[in-house]
Amino acid sequence: MGDFWVFGYGSLIWRPGFVHVETRRARLHGYRRSLCVYSFVHRGTRQRPGLVLGLDHGGSCVGLAFRVPGDLREEVIAYLRERELVTNVYLERTVRIRLDGGAIVEAVAYIVDRHHEQYAGALDPAHAAGVVRGAIGQSGNNEDYVLSTLEHLEALGIRDHWLEEVARLVAPL
């Protein structure tokens, strides 16, 4: 089987954790990056949830596409499922993305399940910042997750105004 692509929009951008042979900027239409998932494991607990990113319906999302050698498909998909499907709040989907330069390819992406108990919906920045502030999970504190994601997006020249506002409220200068 041939090489395949994985679309990253959050922590996969700065910590993919799998072997890939190419990284390209890409856009996914029909979904947007959103802090719309209550985190009960990685960035919060059931008693004190945090918020993590999901791909939610509407708009578009600029992220990174990682090309993975076809002979590593089973290994990489197993890794991604272990990482992304801890509580099954995401749905594994094959989506069409546009790579920088214009080529359209299919990619594996993890879309939020709007019917899952962890789906937070569309939150205003102040509400999101209030949830993020002080939440801690197995992977660390929620503020670091938000700030690191934003830092990496900015380094790539990717603007996310809503996330920038949440970060400003979480860690005011």
Stockholm file with secondary structure:
# STOCKHOLM 1.0

chainA/1-173         MGDFWVFGYGSLIWRPGFVHVETRRARLHGYRRSLCVYSFVHRGTRQRPGLVLGLDHGGSCVGLAFRVPGDLREEVIAYLRERELVTNVYLERTVRIRLDGGAIVEAVAYIVDRHHEQYAGALDPAHAAGVVRGAIGQSGNNEDYVLSTLEHLEALGIRDHWLEEVARLVAPL
#=GR chainA/1-173 SS CCCEEEEESSHHHHCCCSCCSEEEEEEEEEEEEEEEEEESSSSCCSSSCEEEEEEEEEEEEEEEEEEECGGGHHHHHHHHHHHHCSSSCEEEEEEEEEETTSCEEEEEEEEECTTSTTBCCSCCHHHHHHHHTTCEETTEEHHHHHHHHHHHHHHTTCCCHHHHHHHHHHSCC
#=GC SS_cons         CCCEEEEESSHHHHCCCSCCSEEEEEEEEEEEEEEEEEESSSSCCSSSCEEEEEEEEEEEEEEEEEEECGGGHHHHHHHHHHHHCSSSCEEEEEEEEEETTSCEEEEEEEEECTTSTTBCCSCCHHHHHHHHTTCEETTEEHHHHHHHHHHHHHHTTCCCHHHHHHHHHHSCC
//
